[in-house]
């Protein structure tokens, strides 16, 4: 684990100034900190903590693999990236999936996605100078392999010795070259009879400075020939390009150009980028989930990944089109995935396509009579991983250099499918796999959110349910006891994708605090939750498909977010069994009378709406009443089209969050009453409150999600996050009907009423959380604390049922100076855990927990 070690006691004893500072801080904490008690009963055992609680999930998204974890430096190495995904068609630059019925709804969906390539040879270009003349084109004549039939034809009609004819590859937003490093090149070439000149390969800066080069003097051949060399760099560059320069007239055909740094993770050929792979290894994951995610589902069933096609020679792998909008070369294929799991001492979880394409897209599927062939394919894949070396597919594994079985332990049936139709299909797969491989754990999908009851009821038997939990800022804190109340079954729960990923920018300390709080709740409920994995894992910052990711990088540098270190430290300090832990938070009298001070407003989202009869009541008195006919100028409007109609303020345009704000007055505890009606569009209406500015406020959204639910949402720095569990509307908000809306804004809570009935409540989130457990191997009590507030918590910790406490132990703290803090490419380790030796542990002791912090205490009781 990345951490900084300090001996706090020795620092105090040798530094009087530090001692004075500590005394001053202690006094300050008593004056200004919040206070809490944590009582831990060492005799009251809770759930055993799963040793497999933390794993990782890799999906090809945001170029996390292609141009990321996979160390290949050439983009579009096989000239295949202008192909349309299998099973789909292209219409005016849009990929059109099969127009067949959706798996669950039975209706044809008209979903389509933009096709990114702008020419036939993405990432490649022709470079000529002087009087040289040449053209390039894509051809399928005399293909190198059937799997990758395209090649690049270079037709040089005129060559100038003082000029140049070359084809260049830009890599993945530039090729990083390090002085003294070696790069292994291979490519295939054939020529016509006329071309008899040398070919020079080189790495060059954007300014044309040559960093490395090699000349092949004999390349004339009518059949494909592989050429290889090692390029050793004589200088460094962050964004180099790769060139193949031709030195005469004639025609040449080029295919499968591959450039790898000699140094990869574990020095494996066709290996992985060392810094990114090391981040994953350093998480010490119990398992790796692969290959997705939506990537598993594909846009069509035909375009979904197939483990067999990702084996063997690289030139024979056709690649897979990611639903995130780009081609993956399948360089990280099934074998490489299994090998990586072994390299980092993790179990493997293979997710297979169960004959259904992404349901959140068009949802085409293979009918039931195709299921037997899918089962056969899956069983063959399992045999490749763990079958005997003399079995049919075990022989293939052995021939690929690995006679011993791989650590495959889990099989997941599909991704984010749900419902009775999926349940019936799952039952067929479960029986077929269990009959042959009873030792494997088989996982069922639960859709895109929490455990889906109709799906569970339709499944005869499953080992683990996989739910996905992407949450907005504060949701894990408001619902910190979410899993305490979960209905248990005869199955375990895998939270396969979780993250605080909205309201936190691209990730910050507040995201880490929410993630840590969520993890505490999952660990406390480890009787049910045995596995978790954050998502997404990797993001190339040049192509962000998802707002918040765990590890960010470009072609040159990388960094792990604070959430990464929170997960790492909580994983490395897992207890064996939970202990009963109670928290008593003392009210802070210095807290403002209301946590929701600010202006009020009116808003819509892709909806026309009208508002009238707005009234603000405080201490039983009306302190504001609207009169739009006479005083519309009291309201500041931005976005949309606002106008006064029949005494109401109307918004008559589509768009995101047009806003009307009551000017010049902030309110704290009050009751807001108004009438609102929907006059058209997709949703209904929103009531913003606690407005600090146009980009920061809380709002009650009534008729969200296409007029199906209501929820409170927080807008932070211009991005929104749903911060309460959505309430399903029994009836959608009707058009042209006036509704009475009332918000009772109290100290720490907001009650929202619709036509006199309580619709939903928002509670200001608790900011202080703790769990404790016992590490039975070391005899230590492990206390985990999250302080997500802007002030320290002076805390009394009581260890009940403990006879002896060793005063010397460890304190590991991950903290930042603000909620917006985050690591970066320039400062990749600015916020990492700091480990100190603490020498004052007792059965009852006090400790101040820093603002914006995650802390682990390791207290020896031996």
N, C-alpha and C positions, 0 to 999 in steps of 0.2 A: 504494500500500500504506500502511496505517496504521502508522507507526513514529515513534519519538522519536529525534532525532539528537543525538549527543554527540561532541565531539572529545576522546577520552580523553587524548591526549598533551598537549593544551593545558591540560586540567583539571589534570593532574599537575603541569605546570610552573608553574602559577599558584596552586596550593593545596598548601602544605606539609603541612597536616593530612591532605589526601587522600593525599599521597605516603606519609606515615607509616602511614595506614590500609592502603594497598595493600601496603606492606612487611609489616605485621602479618598481613594475609590470606595473603600468599605463604608466610610462615613457618607459618601455621596449615595451609595446604594441604599443605605437606610433611609436617607432623606427622599430619594427620588425613585427608587425601584419599586416594582410590584412585588407582592409577597405570595408565597405558596408553601404548602406542606406536601411532602410525598411520603406516604407510609407504605413500606414493603414488608409483607409477611412471608418470611423465608420458609415457614412451615406449611403455607397454603399454596400448593402446586396447581398451576394451570395447565394449559395445553403444552405438549411437547413441541419443540420448535423443529420444523423439518430441516434436515441437513441440506435438502435440495431447494431451499426457499428462493435462492437467487440464481437465475440463469441469464442467458442473453438470447436475443432474437435478431437474426440477420435477415433483411429483405433488400432486394435490389430496388432502392428508391433513392432519389436525390444523388444518383451516381455514387451510392455508398460502396458498391463493389466495382463496377466498371468505371475506371478513372478514380478509384479509391482504394479499398482493401486489396483488390487484385492489382498486382504490381505492373501489369502491362502498361507501357508508355505510349503505344500507338493507338490512336482512336480509329475505329473502322478498319481494322487490320486486314479483313478479308473482303472489303468493298461490298459488303452485304447490307449496309445500314439504310439503303434507300428502298429495300424490299418492304412490301406491305405485309403485315402479320398474317400468318396462315389462317384461312377461314374467313378473312375479312376482305373488303374491297375498298377502293379509294375513289372518292367523289369530290372534286374541286378542293383538294387539299385536306379532306376529312376522312378519317378511317371509319368505315361503316361495318359494324359487326353483323353477324347473321340476323336477318329480320325474322326470327322464330320466336315462339312464345317464351316469356319469362318463366323461370323454374317454379316460382311460388305463385305468381299472380295469374299465369296463363295468358297474359296479354303481351302483345308485341310492343317493345319499348323503342322509341325513336332516338335513343342516346347515340351520340357519335363523339369522336375526339379528334382534335387537330393533329395532323401528321407533321412532325417537326422538320424533316429534311427539306432543304430548299434547292438541292441539286442531286445528281445521281451519285456523287462521291463525297458525302459529308466528311469534313475534317481534312480533305485533300485539296490541293490546288496546283495549278501549273505555273511554273516560274520560268520566264524566258527573258533574255536580254540581248542586246546587239542586234544583229540581223538574223538571228535564229528564228525559225518558225516551226511551231508544233501545235498539235491538237490532242486532247485527251477525250476518251469516251469509255463508256461501260459496255462490256460485251460478255456474252455467255458462250462464245465459240471456244471449243476445245477446253472445257472447264478443268480446273485443277482437281476438284472433287465434286461429286453430285450434291454433297451437303452444302457447299458454298460455291455455286456455279458462276458467280460474277468475277470478273477480273478487269483491271484497268488497262486500256490500250493507249499507248503513247505513239503517235504518228509524227515523226520528225521529218518534215519535208525539206527543211533548209537548216544547215548547221554552220554557225559562225564561230571560228576558233577563239575570237575575242569576246564572244557572248556566252550564253548559257541556256541549256534546256534541262529543267529539273522538275520533279514532282515533290511537293513538300507536304508534310503532315504536321499539324499544329499540336498533336497530342491532346491531352485533356486540359484545355485552357493553359497550354504551355507545358513544356517538358523541363523538369528540374534536372540540371546537370551539376555534379559536384566535381571539383578539381581532384584528379587522381583516381576517381572512381571508374570502374569498368562496366560497360553496358554490352550485353550479348544480343547480337542482331542475327535474325534469319529472315530470308525472303525467297520467293519463288519467281523465276523469270524465264521467259522464252522470247525468241526474236525471229524475225524473218531473215532471209539470206542476206539482205542488204546491210543489216546492222552488224558490224564486226568490230565496234569500238569498245573501249573500256567503259565501266560504270563506276562512279565514285559515290560512296555514301558518307554523310557527314551530319554532325550536330552543330547548329549555328545559332548565334544570338539574333535578336530582332534587327540588329544593326549589320549583320552579315559576318561577324567575327566567328571563325571556325574554332570549335571547341574540341572536336575529335573527327577523324576521317579515316577512310580506308578505300583503296581502289581495287576493283576486280578487273583484271586485264582480259580474261577469257570468259565471255558470257554468251557467245553466239550458240544458239541451240534451238531447233524447231520444237523440241519437247520441253516440258517444265523441268527446270533444274533448281535445286535448293542451294542457296549461297549463305554462308555464315561467316561471321567475324566477331572479334571483340573490339569494341571502341573504347579507348582509354582517354578520358578527358584531361586536357591540359589547362583548363580554366573552368570557372563556375558560372552558371546563369540560372535565373529563376524561371525564365520563360523562353527556352530554346525551341527551335523547330528541327525536325528531321528532314533531310533532303536525300533524294536519289538523283544524281546528275548523269545525264547521258551525253556522250562525247562524239556523236556522229549521226549520220542520216540513216533512216530506216524505221522499222516498226518494232516496238517491244511491248510485251504483255507482262504485267506485274500482278502478283497475288500474294496474299497472306504475309504481310510485313509485320514482324514482331520484334520488339525491343524491350529487353528486361534489364533492370539493374542486376549486377552480379550478386549483390547482397539483398537477400529476401529473408523473411521470417523463417528461422530454422534452416536458412540457406537451401530451401527447397526449390528445384527447378519449377517453372510455372507457379511461382510462389506468391506470397503476399507482402504488401508494403510493411516494413518492419515497425514503424512507429504506430500505425493503426492496429496491427495485429497485437502488438504488445499492450496497448490499451485494453484490448479484449481479454488477453491472458491475465492481466493484472487485476481484473475484476474477480478472478478465480470463480468463474461460473460453474455451477453444478451441471449445466446442460447447455446445448446450443440448439435453438429452434431454427429450421431452415427448410425451404427457401422463401417462405412468406406465410402470411401476408397476401395482399392483393396480387402479388407476383404469382402465387400459386394458382390463382383463379383464371388469370388471363382475360383477354378481351373476348376471345372465343375459346371454346374448349380445345380446338386444334392448336391455338397459339400458346396454350399453357405449357409450363416446363415439363419435360419428360426426362427422367433420370437416365434412361438408356442413351438418349441423344447427347448427354453431357459427359459421356465416358470416352476414353481412348484418345487418339491423336487429336490435337487441337484443330487441324485442318478439316477433320471430319465432324466437327461440332457445328450444327447450323445456327446456333444462337437462339435466344428467346427474347421476344419483344415484351418489355415491361409495360404494364398498364399505366406506369408513370411517364410514359412517352419517349422511350429510347430503347435501343437494342442492347442486350447483354450478350457477350460473346460466349457465355457459359464456360469461361476460363476457370471460374470457381464452380466446378461441376460436382456431381454426387461424390466421386472419389475424393476430391480435394476437400469437400465439406467434412467427410468422415475422417480424413487424415488430420484436418485442423482440430477437430474435437479430440482426437487422440493426442495431438501435440500439446494441447492446453489442459489435458486431464479432465475433460468434460464428457458427459454422456451426450449422445446424439438424439435429436428429435426430428424425424423426417415427416414433413407435411406433404400429403399428396392431393392432387386434384381428383375429386370424386365424380367427375363427369359434369361439373357445373361451372360455368364461367361466372365472373364477378356479378353478384346480384345487385350491387350498388350501381352497376353500369347496365348492360343490356340483359344479363342473366340468361343467355342461351344455354342449353344443356343437352346431354346425350340421354336418350330414353333408356328405360330399364333393361332392354335387351342387350345394351352395351356394357352393363355392369360386370358380367362375368369376365370380359376381356380386361376391364380395368383392374379387377381383383387379381387376375393372373399377372398383370404388369406389376402390381404392388408386391405380390408374393415373390416375384423374381427379384425386385429391388431389395427386399428384406434378405433374400438368400445371398445376394451380392455382398451385403454388409456383414452378415453373421453366419452364413452357411458354411459347411465344411469346405476345405480347399479342394476336395475332389467332387463337389456338387457341380451342377451345370454352371451356375453363376459364381460359385466360389472359385472355380477354375479361372474365370475371367478376372476376378479380383486378384488372385495369385499371379496371373500373367501380368497384371498391372503393378506388381511389385509388393503386394501385401497379402501373403498367404494366411496370416492370422486374422481372426474376425475383428471387426471394428466395434467400437462401444455404442452400438445402436440399442437404445432402451425404450424409446417412445415413438409411437406412430399416431399422427393426427389426421383425422378424416376430414379433408376440406378445410376451408377457412371462411369464417363469418357467414356460414350457412345456418339456417335455423328453420323451425317449423316441422309439422308432422311429415311432410314429404321428405325432408332431409332425415328426420328420425328414422323413417322406414328404410331409407337407403343406408344409413349408418348401421342399422341392425344387421344388414346383410354383410357389410364389410367386417363388423366386429366378430361375427361368428366365423367367417372364413379365415381371418387372421389369427384369432385365438385358438382355433382348432389346430393350426399348424405351428404357431409360435405362442404358446400360453404364457411364456415368460415376459412377453412385451406388454407394456402399458399403453392402452388405446384411449385416445382423447377425442371427445366430441366437441364440435363447434357450438357456440351459443349466440351467433350473430355478432352484432357490432357493439353490444352493451352488456348489461348484467345477465345472469342466468335466466334463460327464457323458459318459463314454466310449460307452455305447450310442447316445446322441444323435449324437455325432460320427460314429460308424460308419454311421449311417443317413442321413447327409447327403452328397449327391454333391459339393457345392461350397458353401462359405461364405467370405465375406471376413473376418468377425470373429465370434468367439464371445463372448457376454455372460454372465459369471459374476457371482454376487452373494456377497459375503463379509462378513457381519455376525459379528463376533468378540467374545469376552469379554475381560476384562482379562487382560493378559499373553500372550494367544495370539500376537499378532504378534511378541512378543519371544522366546517359546519356539520359534516356527517362523519365525524371522527369515530363514531360507534356503529358505522354502517354494517360492518361484517359481524359485530356482536349480535345483531338481530337477524342475521341470515338464517333461513330455513335450511337445515342440514338434510342430507340424503345418504344413500349407500354409495356415494361417490365422493371424491375429493375435488377441490377447485384449483384450477390453474389460471391465474390472472395473467394471460399471455401477452397482453399489450396494455400498459398503463403509463400515464404521464400527466402532469399538470401542464397543459399545452395551450392555454388561452388566457389572455390577460397578463401575460408575463413576457411580452415581446418575443424575442427569439430564445428566451431562457434567461433567468437571473436568479439571485439568491432567494427571492420569494418562491420561485418555482421549486427550488431545492427544498425549501422548508415545507411546502405542500407535499412534495414527493416523499420526504422523510416522514411526515405525519401519516401519510397513506401507508407507508411501509410498516410503521409501528402498529397500525390497526390490523394489517395482514399478519404480522408476526404474532400478535396477541391471539389471533384466531387460527393458529397453525394446526389446530385439530382438523380444520377444514381446508385451509389454504396451504398447500404443500409446495407450490411452485409459482414463481412470478418472473416476468421479464419486461423491462422498460422498452418503449418503442417510440419513434424509430431510433435505431442505434447510431447510424453514420450519415453524415451530410457533407457532400461536396458543396462548399459555399457558392460555387459558380452556378449551381442548378438546384435550388431549394424547392422541393415538392411538398414539404410539410413544415409548418411554422416553427416547431421546437424539436430538436434532436439532441442526442446525448453527447456525441463526439463530432466536432466540426473541423473541417480541414480545407485546404486548397491543394494545388499541385506541389506546394513547397513545404507548408507548415501545417500543424494541427494543434488542437487543444481539447481537453475534456472539460465539460461544463461543471459547475459546482454540484449539480445533481449527480454526476458521475461519482464524485468523491463521497457524497452522502451515501449513495448505494454501496460503494466499496467499503466504507468504514462500518456501516451497519451490517454488511455481510460478514466481514472479518471478525466482528464482535457479536456473532450470534450466540445466545445462550443455548443450553440443552433443553431447558424447560422453563416456561413462564412462571413467574411468581405473582401472587395477588398484589396489585399495586393500586393504591387510592391516592387521588390528588384533591387537595383542598385549596382552591384559589381564593385569596382574600380580596375583597372589593377594594379598589384603589379610589380613595376619595378625591384624588386630584384629577381623575378622569372627567372630561367635560360632561355636562348634563346630557348632551346628546352626541352620539357618534356620527350623526347624519346631517351635520350643519352644512348648509349651502342653499343655492337657488333651486327653484322648481322650474319644470318645463313641460313641453308637449312634443311628441315625435311620432313618426311612422316608419315603416320599412316595406317598400314596394306595395304601398297601400294608400288609398285616398281615405281621409278621415276628417271629422269635424269635432270641435270641442267648444263647450259653452258652460255657463253657470259655475265658474271656478271660484271656490271659496276656501280660504285658509282660516282655520279656527285655532286659537291659542288661549289656554286657560278659560275656556268657555265663551270667548269673545271672538267675533269675526273681525280679523285684522286686514283681510283683503277680500274683495269681491270683484269679479271681472265685469267689464262693460265694453265689449269690443266695438260696439257702434260708436262709442264716444272716446274710448281710451285705448285703441289698438296700439298706440305708440309706446305703451308700457312694456310691450313685448319686442324682444330682439329676435329676428328670424334669420336663419342661414340654411341654404340648401332648399331644394323643393320649390314649390310654388304656394306661398301662403297668401290668403286673402280673407277678408271679412264677408260672410254670407249670412244674411238673415240673423244677425246678432251672434253668430258663431265664428270662430277662427277655423278656416278650412285649409287643409293641405291637399292639393290636387295634382300631385305628380308622383311617379314612381322614383325609386332610388333608395339609397342607404342612409337612414337616419337624418333626414331633414329635421331641424331643431328650432323650436321657439322657446325662448327663455324669458321669464319674468325678470325685468331688469332691477338693479339697484337695491335689492333686498335679499339678505340671507335669512334662512329660518332654521330653527333647531327642532325642539319637540313641538309637534303640531298635528292637526288633522287637515288633510287636503280632500276636498270634495269637488267633483266635477261630473259633467255629462259628456259622453263620447259616443260617436257612432261611426261605423265603417261604411264608406260609400262606394268602395270598389277596391280591386287589387287582390293580393294573395294572402295577406295577414290581417291584423286588426289595428291595434293602437298601442302606444308605449307612453308611460308617464315617467319622465326622468325626475329624480330628486337628488339632493346632496350634490348639486352641480358646482364643481370647482372652476371648471372652464369647459370649452366645447369638447374637449377630449377626455374628460375625467368626471364620471358621475355614476350613479346607480339608477336603474330604471325597472319599473314593473312592466313586463311585456305580456300583454293579454292578446291571445290569438297568434302566437308564434308557430313556427314550423308549419306553414301553410294553414294557419287558423285551426290548429289542433290542440295546442297546449298553452299553458301560462307558466311564466317563471320570472324570477328576478335575474337581471343581468348586470354585470359591472363593466363599464367602459373605462379602460386604463390606457392612457396615451394613444387614444384613437382606435384601440382594438377591443372587441367585446368578448365576454366570457359569461356563460350561464353558470350562476353560482348557487342555484337551488335546484333540487330535483324537480323536473317539469311535472306540472299537474295537468292531467288530461282533461280537456273540456268535455263535459257530457254532451253539449251541443255547440257546434261552431258559432262564433259571433256572427249574428245575422247582419245582412246588409240593410242600411237605411233604418235601423232600429236604435233608439237612444238607450244607452246603458248608464246606470249610476255607478260611478267608481269612487271608492273612498280609500285613502291611505292614512292609517293611523301611525304616525312616526313617533316612536317612543325612545326611551334610553336603551339602545341596544337591540330593539326589535321594530319591525315594520309589519303591520297587518294590512293585507289588501282585500277589500270587500268588493264584490260585484253584485249589484242589485240587492244589497243588504245582507248577502251571505258571504262568510269568510272564504276566500278563494285560496290564499296562500300566505305564508309568513316567512319573513327573512329575519334571521338572527345574526347580529354581528358575531363573527367567528371567534371562538376561543383561540387564544394564541399560545397556550402553554400545554404541553403534552408529555407524558412519560410512560414507559413500560419498564419492567425489570424481569430478570430471569437468572437462573443459576447455570453456570458452566460446570457441569459435573466432573469434567476431566481435570479442571484446575481448582475447583472449590470456590471460585470467585462468584460474587454477585455482580451481574452486569446491568447497569442502569443506563437507560437511553432517554435523553431529554431533548425536546424541541422547544425553543423559544422563538416564536415568529412575531414578536412585538418589537417596538423601537426603544424599549427600555429594559434594563436587566431585571431578572426575577431573583430576589433574595429568598432562598428556599431552605426550609428545614427538612432534612431527610432522616426518617426514622426506620431503622432496620429491626423489625420485630422477629423474635424467635431465633436470634443469632447470639451464640454464647461468647464468641471471640471474634474480634475484628483486627486484622493487621493494619496498623496506621499507614503503611506504605502501599500505595497502589498507583493506578494510572488514570489520567484524565486526558481524553482525546477530544479536541474541539475543532469544529469547522464553523467559521464565523466570517462575517463581512460587516462593513461599516454602514451599509444601506441595503434596502430591499432590492434595489436595482443593480447591485454589484454583480459582476460576472467575469470569468476568465476570458482571455482573448488570444488571438494569434500573437500579438505583441507581448502579452503577459500571460502565458499559458498556465502558470502555476501560482498566480497571485493569491488564489483562495484554495488552500488545501488543508487537510487536517493537521493540527498541531498537537503533538503528544507531550505531556508533561508528567513528571513524577510528583505525586502528591503524598504528603507524609502526615496528614491530619485526619485520616478516616477514623470514625468512631461509630458505635451503635446509633448514636444520634449526633448529627453534625449539621452545620450550615454551609451553604455554597451559593454564590451568586452566578447565575447563568447569563451569559452575555446576550445583548440584543442580537437578533438575526443569527441564531446559532443552532447547531446540532451538536450535542455533547454525549460522549460515552464515558461512564465511570466503571472502572474495573476494581472491585473491592474484594480483597482476599479474606476469607473467613476460616482459613486453616491456621 
